[in-house]
């Protein structure tokens, strides 16, 4: 297993929509394992393949306190959402920035697991938020897209400045 490099905004690869996963082979299993290792190391509660520069519709999550409830979503689609609410959100690809956005407090997703078996999952609270957040990534969208243009530009400038300082 390996720790993968997480892309940071404004890397244009974060805007690539993931392509459907069609092969459930050893390469995919290794990628899933690496994504879990990367997410836990970051630390985070979710990670989409697009965040590590791989344009596939694959995301991993674990919203449990003990980090013992891993979930793999392949080719996910939201089939139900209710209870809109404002929540505090951040992102491993937008490090150090958090803001309030609207998400649904209850979300149902249909997806494939790591072996290609179909499942449905209804999440509430943080899990519902994470499902929506990761599917946004798979569509090439970031949580900051829900913010005003002014806030998005300020975050982008701060991250670009930070990246310049790190590369000096």
Helices and strands as residue ranges (DSSP letters): G 12-15, H 26-42, E 46-48, G 49-52, E 58-61, E 71-91, E 94-112, E 118-124, H 126-138, G 143-146, H 149-167
